């Protein structure tokens, strides 16, 4: 079964890497993670 997780972000530069690492450790390779950035002015999109 494929699972899709959508994460909405806005200026989450300090937290996005840890969030993605947490999801990667807890879900299988079949899990799709979609990140939607809502116009961040920091380095979230990098």
N, CA, C and O atoms as a Tripos MOL2 file, in Angstrom:
@<TRIPOS>MOLECULE
protein
  184   183    46     0     0
PROTEIN
NO_CHARGES

@<TRIPOS>ATOM
      1 N           0.8440   -1.1700    0.0000 N.3       1 UNK1
      2 CA          0.0000    0.0000    0.0000 C.3       1 UNK1
      3 C           0.8950    1.2410    0.0000 C.2       1 UNK1
      4 O           1.8450    1.3340    0.7770 O.2       1 UNK1
      5 N           0.5810    2.1800   -0.8720 N.am      2 UNK2
      6 CA          1.3490    3.4160   -0.9550 C.3       2 UNK2
      7 C           0.6970    4.4710   -0.0620 C.2       2 UNK2
      8 O          -0.5240    4.6200   -0.0400 O.2       2 UNK2
      9 N           1.5250    5.1850    0.6600 N.am      3 UNK3
     10 CA          1.0670    6.2440    1.5460 C.3       3 UNK3
     11 C           1.6730    7.5530    1.0710 C.2       3 UNK3
     12 O           2.8700    7.6140    0.7870 O.2       3 UNK3
     13 N           0.8670    8.5960    0.9810 N.am      4 UNK4
     14 CA          1.3540    9.9320    0.6280 C.3       4 UNK4
     15 C           1.1590   10.8530    1.8190 C.2       4 UNK4
     16 O           0.0820   10.9030    2.4120 O.2       4 UNK4
     17 N           2.2060   11.5760    2.1600 N.am      5 UNK5
     18 CA          2.1640   12.5380    3.2550 C.3       5 UNK5
     19 C           2.4420   13.9080    2.6570 C.2       5 UNK5
     20 O           3.4270   14.0940    1.9430 O.2       5 UNK5
     21 N           1.5750   14.8590    2.9490 N.am      6 UNK6
     22 CA          1.7540   16.2270    2.4580 C.3       6 UNK6
     23 C           2.1360   17.1080    3.6410 C.2       6 UNK6
     24 O           1.4500   17.1280    4.6630 O.2       6 UNK6
     25 N           3.2350   17.8320    3.4900 N.am      7 UNK7
     26 CA          3.7110   18.7350    4.5330 C.3       7 UNK7
     27 C           3.6870   20.1500    3.9750 C.2       7 UNK7
     28 O           4.3770   20.4470    3.0000 O.2       7 UNK7
     29 N           2.9010   21.0160    4.5830 N.am      8 UNK8
     30 CA          2.8670   22.4280    4.1910 C.3       8 UNK8
     31 C           3.8940   23.1760    5.0400 C.2       8 UNK8
     32 O           3.9590   22.9960    6.2560 O.2       8 UNK8
     33 N           4.6990   24.0200    4.3820 N.am      9 UNK9
     34 CA          5.7360   24.7450    5.1130 C.3       9 UNK9
     35 C           5.6600   26.2440    4.8460 C.2       9 UNK9
     36 O           5.1980   26.6880    3.7940 O.2       9 UNK9
     37 N           6.1170   26.9910    5.8080 N.am     10 UNK10
     38 CA          6.3040   28.4320    5.6640 C.3      10 UNK10
     39 C           7.3880   28.8300    6.6600 C.2      10 UNK10
     40 O           7.1680   28.8310    7.8710 O.2      10 UNK10
     41 N           8.5500   29.1650    6.1360 N.am     11 UNK11
     42 CA          9.6890   29.5740    6.9670 C.3      11 UNK11
     43 C          10.0190   28.5310    8.0400 C.2      11 UNK11
     44 O          10.0610   28.8440    9.2300 O.2      11 UNK11
     45 N          10.2490   27.3010    7.6100 N.am     12 UNK12
     46 CA         10.5740   26.1990    8.5170 C.3      12 UNK12
     47 C          12.0210   25.7380    8.3500 C.2      12 UNK12
     48 O          12.3320   24.5670    8.5670 O.2      12 UNK12
     49 N          12.8870   26.6430    7.9710 N.am     13 UNK13
     50 CA         14.2950   26.3090    7.7220 C.3      13 UNK13
     51 C          14.9170   25.5210    8.8750 C.2      13 UNK13
     52 O          15.6840   24.5860    8.6420 O.2      13 UNK13
     53 N          14.5980   25.8830   10.0920 N.am     14 UNK14
     54 CA         15.2130   25.2520   11.2580 C.3      14 UNK14
     55 C          14.6460   23.8770   11.5810 C.2      14 UNK14
     56 O          15.2460   23.1370   12.3610 O.2      14 UNK14
     57 N          13.4960   23.5130   10.9980 N.am     15 UNK15
     58 CA         12.8540   22.2550   11.3660 C.3      15 UNK15
     59 C          12.6590   21.2630   10.2370 C.2      15 UNK15
     60 O          12.4390   20.0810   10.5040 O.2      15 UNK15
     61 N          12.7290   21.6900    8.9960 N.am     16 UNK16
     62 CA         12.3370   20.8190    7.8910 C.3      16 UNK16
     63 C          13.2580   19.6040    7.7600 C.2      16 UNK16
     64 O          12.7680   18.5080    7.4860 O.2      16 UNK16
     65 N          14.5520   19.7530    7.9440 N.am     17 UNK17
     66 CA         15.4720   18.6120    7.8160 C.3      17 UNK17
     67 C          15.1630   17.5440    8.8580 C.2      17 UNK17
     68 O          15.1160   16.3580    8.5290 O.2      17 UNK17
     69 N          14.9530   17.9420   10.0920 N.am     18 UNK18
     70 CA         14.6350   16.9780   11.1490 C.3      18 UNK18
     71 C          13.2890   16.3120   10.8940 C.2      18 UNK18
     72 O          13.1340   15.1140   11.1320 O.2      18 UNK18
     73 N          12.3270   17.0720   10.4170 N.am     19 UNK19
     74 CA         11.0140   16.5070   10.0930 C.3      19 UNK19
     75 C          11.1380   15.4330    9.0260 C.2      19 UNK19
     76 O          10.5670   14.3520    9.1700 O.2      19 UNK19
     77 N          11.8710   15.7130    7.9620 N.am     20 UNK20
     78 CA         12.0510   14.7380    6.8900 C.3      20 UNK20
     79 C          12.8100   13.5110    7.3750 C.2      20 UNK20
     80 O          12.4710   12.3910    6.9940 O.2      20 UNK20
     81 N          13.8200   13.6960    8.2000 N.am     21 UNK21
     82 CA         14.5560   12.5600    8.7600 C.3      21 UNK21
     83 C          13.6530   11.6880    9.6230 C.2      21 UNK21
     84 O          13.7310   10.4620    9.5590 O.2      21 UNK21
     85 N          12.8060   12.3080   10.4220 N.am     22 UNK22
     86 CA         11.8740   11.5540   11.2620 C.3      22 UNK22
     87 C          10.9230   10.7190   10.4190 C.2      22 UNK22
     88 O          10.7010    9.5450   10.7160 O.2      22 UNK22
     89 N          10.3650   11.3070    9.3800 N.am     23 UNK23
     90 CA          9.4700   10.5550    8.4980 C.3      23 UNK23
     91 C          10.2220    9.4300    7.7970 C.2      23 UNK23
     92 O           9.6960    8.3230    7.6820 O.2      23 UNK23
     93 N          11.4290    9.6870    7.3320 N.am     24 UNK24
     94 CA         12.2080    8.6730    6.6170 C.3      24 UNK24
     95 C          12.5060    7.4670    7.5050 C.2      24 UNK24
     96 O          12.5460    6.3380    7.0170 O.2      24 UNK24
     97 N          12.7110    7.6900    8.7770 N.am     25 UNK25
     98 CA         13.0070    6.5990    9.7050 C.3      25 UNK25
     99 C          11.7670    5.8020   10.0800 C.2      25 UNK25
    100 O          11.8770    4.6400   10.4710 O.2      25 UNK25
    101 N          10.6000    6.4010    9.9670 N.am     26 UNK26
    102 CA          9.3900    5.7560   10.4580 C.3      26 UNK26
    103 C           8.4710    5.1950    9.3880 C.2      26 UNK26
    104 O           7.4840    4.5380    9.7170 O.2      26 UNK26
    105 N           8.7640    5.4350    8.1280 N.am     27 UNK27
    106 CA          7.8970    4.9540    7.0610 C.3      27 UNK27
    107 C           8.7200    4.1990    6.0300 C.2      27 UNK27
    108 O           9.9320    4.3880    5.9340 O.2      27 UNK27
    109 N           8.0600    3.3480    5.2630 N.am     28 UNK28
    110 CA          8.7450    2.5290    4.2620 C.3      28 UNK28
    111 C           9.1280    3.3560    3.0380 C.2      28 UNK28
    112 O           8.7550    4.5220    2.9070 O.2      28 UNK28
    113 N           9.8860    2.7170    2.1460 N.am     29 UNK29
    114 CA         10.3070    3.3920    0.9160 C.3      29 UNK29
    115 C           9.1340    3.6660   -0.0160 C.2      29 UNK29
    116 O           9.2480    4.4740   -0.9380 O.2      29 UNK29
    117 N           8.0210    3.0070    0.2160 N.am     30 UNK30
    118 CA          6.8390    3.2300   -0.6130 C.3      30 UNK30
    119 C           6.0910    4.5030   -0.2240 C.2      30 UNK30
    120 O           5.1400    4.8980   -0.9000 O.2      30 UNK30
    121 N           6.5120    5.1350    0.8460 N.am     31 UNK31
    122 CA          5.8600    6.3540    1.3000 C.3      31 UNK31
    123 C           6.3480    7.5410    0.4810 C.2      31 UNK31
    124 O           7.5490    7.7480    0.3080 O.2      31 UNK31
    125 N           5.4000    8.3060   -0.0140 N.am     32 UNK32
    126 CA          5.6990    9.5090   -0.7960 C.3      32 UNK32
    127 C           5.5150   10.7200    0.1140 C.2      32 UNK32
    128 O           4.4710   10.8760    0.7470 O.2      32 UNK32
    129 N           6.5270   11.5710    0.1750 N.am     33 UNK33
    130 CA          6.4390   12.7870    0.9790 C.3      33 UNK33
    131 C           6.4260   13.9710    0.0300 C.2      33 UNK33
    132 O           7.3590   14.1730   -0.7470 O.2      33 UNK33
    133 N           5.3600   14.7490    0.1020 N.am     34 UNK34
    134 CA          5.1890   15.9240   -0.7530 C.3      34 UNK34
    135 C           5.3050   17.1500    0.1370 C.2      34 UNK34
    136 O           4.5740   17.2880    1.1180 O.2      34 UNK34
    137 N           6.2200   18.0350   -0.2100 N.am     35 UNK35
    138 CA          6.4040   19.2640    0.5600 C.3      35 UNK35
    139 C           5.8860   20.4220   -0.2720 C.2      35 UNK35
    140 O           6.2950   20.6150   -1.4170 O.2      35 UNK35
    141 N           4.9820   21.1890    0.3190 N.am     36 UNK36
    142 CA          4.4070   22.3510   -0.3520 C.3      36 UNK36
    143 C           4.8750   23.5880    0.4020 C.2      36 UNK36
    144 O           4.5080   23.8010    1.5580 O.2      36 UNK36
    145 N           5.6840   24.3940   -0.2590 N.am     37 UNK37
    146 CA          6.1870   25.6140    0.3640 C.3      37 UNK37
    147 C           5.2670   26.7730   -0.0080 C.2      37 UNK37
    148 O           4.9270   26.9590   -1.1760 O.2      37 UNK37
    149 N           4.8760   27.5380    0.9840 N.am     38 UNK38
    150 CA          3.9240   28.6260    0.7800 C.3      38 UNK38
    151 C           4.6310   29.9820    0.7710 C.2      38 UNK38
    152 O           4.2070   30.9160    1.4510 O.2      38 UNK38
    153 N           5.7200   30.0790   -0.0110 N.am     39 UNK39
    154 CA          6.3890   31.3700   -0.1700 C.3      39 UNK39
    155 C           7.3650   31.7150    0.9330 C.2      39 UNK39
    156 O           7.4670   32.8770    1.3290 O.2      39 UNK39
    157 N           8.0790   30.7320    1.4330 N.am     40 UNK40
    158 CA          9.0510   30.9940    2.4950 C.3      40 UNK40
    159 C          10.0780   32.0310    2.0580 C.2      40 UNK40
    160 O          10.4880   32.0760    0.8980 O.2      40 UNK40
    161 N          10.4810   32.8570    3.0100 N.am     41 UNK41
    162 CA         11.5030   33.8640    2.7390 C.3      41 UNK41
    163 C          12.8490   33.4560    3.3290 C.2      41 UNK41
    164 O          13.8350   34.1810    3.1980 O.2      41 UNK41
    165 N          12.8880   32.2930    3.9780 N.am     42 UNK42
    166 CA         14.1530   31.7810    4.4890 C.3      42 UNK42
    167 C          14.6600   30.6840    3.5470 C.2      42 UNK42
    168 O          14.2770   30.6700    2.3770 O.2      42 UNK42
    169 N          15.4970   29.7800    4.0140 N.am     43 UNK43
    170 CA         16.0880   28.7550    3.1570 C.3      43 UNK43
    171 C          15.3370   27.4250    3.2070 C.2      43 UNK43
    172 O          15.9340   26.3780    2.9570 O.2      43 UNK43
    173 N          14.0710   27.4440    3.5190 N.am     44 UNK44
    174 CA         13.2830   26.2150    3.5980 C.3      44 UNK44
    175 C          13.3480   25.4250    2.3050 C.2      44 UNK44
    176 O          13.4990   24.2040    2.3460 O.2      44 UNK44
    177 N          13.2400   26.0700    1.1760 N.am     45 UNK45
    178 CA         13.1860   25.3690   -0.1140 C.3      45 UNK45
    179 C          14.5220   24.7760   -0.5260 C.2      45 UNK45
    180 O          14.5660   23.9360   -1.4250 O.2      45 UNK45
    181 N          15.5900   25.1800    0.0950 N.am     46 UNK46
    182 CA         16.9100   24.6410   -0.2520 C.3      46 UNK46
    183 C          17.0500   23.2810    0.3400 C.2      46 UNK46
    184 O          18.0870   22.6390    0.1730 O.2      46 UNK46
@<TRIPOS>BOND
     1     1     2 1
     2     2     3 1
     3     3     4 2
     4     3     5 am
     5     5     6 1
     6     6     7 1
     7     7     8 2
     8     7     9 am
     9     9    10 1
    10    10    11 1
    11    11    12 2
    12    11    13 am
    13    13    14 1
    14    14    15 1
    15    15    16 2
    16    15    17 am
    17    17    18 1
    18    18    19 1
    19    19    20 2
    20    19    21 am
    21    21    22 1
    22    22    23 1
    23    23    24 2
    24    23    25 am
    25    25    26 1
    26    26    27 1
    27    27    28 2
    28    27    29 am
    29    29    30 1
    30    30    31 1
    31    31    32 2
    32    31    33 am
    33    33    34 1
    34    34    35 1
    35    35    36 2
    36    35    37 am
    37    37    38 1
    38    38    39 1
    39    39    40 2
    40    39    41 am
    41    41    42 1
    42    42    43 1
    43    43    44 2
    44    43    45 am
    45    45    46 1
    46    46    47 1
    47    47    48 2
    48    47    49 am
    49    49    50 1
    50    50    51 1
    51    51    52 2
    52    51    53 am
    53    53    54 1
    54    54    55 1
    55    55    56 2
    56    55    57 am
    57    57    58 1
    58    58    59 1
    59    59    60 2
    60    59    61 am
    61    61    62 1
    62    62    63 1
    63    63    64 2
    64    63    65 am
    65    65    66 1
    66    66    67 1
    67    67    68 2
    68    67    69 am
    69    69    70 1
    70    70    71 1
    71    71    72 2
    72    71    73 am
    73    73    74 1
    74    74    75 1
    75    75    76 2
    76    75    77 am
    77    77    78 1
    78    78    79 1
    79    79    80 2
    80    79    81 am
    81    81    82 1
    82    82    83 1
    83    83    84 2
    84    83    85 am
    85    85    86 1
    86    86    87 1
    87    87    88 2
    88    87    89 am
    89    89    90 1
    90    90    91 1
    91    91    92 2
    92    91    93 am
    93    93    94 1
    94    94    95 1
    95    95    96 2
    96    95    97 am
    97    97    98 1
    98    98    99 1
    99    99   100 2
   100    99   101 am
   101   101   102 1
   102   102   103 1
   103   103   104 2
   104   103   105 am
   105   105   106 1
   106   106   107 1
   107   107   108 2
   108   107   109 am
   109   109   110 1
   110   110   111 1
   111   111   112 2
   112   111   113 am
   113   113   114 1
   114   114   115 1
   115   115   116 2
   116   115   117 am
   117   117   118 1
   118   118   119 1
   119   119   120 2
   120   119   121 am
   121   121   122 1
   122   122   123 1
   123   123   124 2
   124   123   125 am
   125   125   126 1
   126   126   127 1
   127   127   128 2
   128   127   129 am
   129   129   130 1
   130   130   131 1
   131   131   132 2
   132   131   133 am
   133   133   134 1
   134   134   135 1
   135   135   136 2
   136   135   137 am
   137   137   138 1
   138   138   139 1
   139   139   140 2
   140   139   141 am
   141   141   142 1
   142   142   143 1
   143   143   144 2
   144   143   145 am
   145   145   146 1
   146   146   147 1
   147   147   148 2
   148   147   149 am
   149   149   150 1
   150   150   151 1
   151   151   152 2
   152   151   153 am
   153   153   154 1
   154   154   155 1
   155   155   156 2
   156   155   157 am
   157   157   158 1
   158   158   159 1
   159   159   160 2
   160   159   161 am
   161   161   162 1
   162   162   163 1
   163   163   164 2
   164   163   165 am
   165   165   166 1
   166   166   167 1
   167   167   168 2
   168   167   169 am
   169   169   170 1
   170   170   171 1
   171   171   172 2
   172   171   173 am
   173   173   174 1
   174   174   175 1
   175   175   176 2
   176   175   177 am
   177   177   178 1
   178   178   179 1
   179   179   180 2
   180   179   181 am
   181   181   182 1
   182   182   183 1
   183   183   184 2
@<TRIPOS>SUBSTRUCTURE
     1 UNK1         2 RESIDUE 1 A UNK
     2 UNK2         6 RESIDUE 1 A UNK
     3 UNK3        10 RESIDUE 1 A UNK
     4 UNK4        14 RESIDUE 1 A UNK
     5 UNK5        18 RESIDUE 1 A UNK
     6 UNK6        22 RESIDUE 1 A UNK
     7 UNK7        26 RESIDUE 1 A UNK
     8 UNK8        30 RESIDUE 1 A UNK
     9 UNK9        34 RESIDUE 1 A UNK
    10 UNK10       38 RESIDUE 1 A UNK
    11 UNK11       42 RESIDUE 1 A UNK
    12 UNK12       46 RESIDUE 1 A UNK
    13 UNK13       50 RESIDUE 1 A UNK
    14 UNK14       54 RESIDUE 1 A UNK
    15 UNK15       58 RESIDUE 1 A UNK
    16 UNK16       62 RESIDUE 1 A UNK
    17 UNK17       66 RESIDUE 1 A UNK
    18 UNK18       70 RESIDUE 1 A UNK
    19 UNK19       74 RESIDUE 1 A UNK
    20 UNK20       78 RESIDUE 1 A UNK
    21 UNK21       82 RESIDUE 1 A UNK
    22 UNK22       86 RESIDUE 1 A UNK
    23 UNK23       90 RESIDUE 1 A UNK
    24 UNK24       94 RESIDUE 1 A UNK
    25 UNK25       98 RESIDUE 1 A UNK
    26 UNK26      102 RESIDUE 1 A UNK
    27 UNK27      106 RESIDUE 1 A UNK
    28 UNK28      110 RESIDUE 1 A UNK
    29 UNK29      114 RESIDUE 1 A UNK
    30 UNK30      118 RESIDUE 1 A UNK
    31 UNK31      122 RESIDUE 1 A UNK
    32 UNK32      126 RESIDUE 1 A UNK
    33 UNK33      130 RESIDUE 1 A UNK
    34 UNK34      134 RESIDUE 1 A UNK
    35 UNK35      138 RESIDUE 1 A UNK
    36 UNK36      142 RESIDUE 1 A UNK
    37 UNK37      146 RESIDUE 1 A UNK
    38 UNK38      150 RESIDUE 1 A UNK
    39 UNK39      154 RESIDUE 1 A UNK
    40 UNK40      158 RESIDUE 1 A UNK
    41 UNK41      162 RESIDUE 1 A UNK
    42 UNK42      166 RESIDUE 1 A UNK
    43 UNK43      170 RESIDUE 1 A UNK
    44 UNK44      174 RESIDUE 1 A UNK
    45 UNK45      178 RESIDUE 1 A UNK
    46 UNK46      182 RESIDUE 1 A UNK
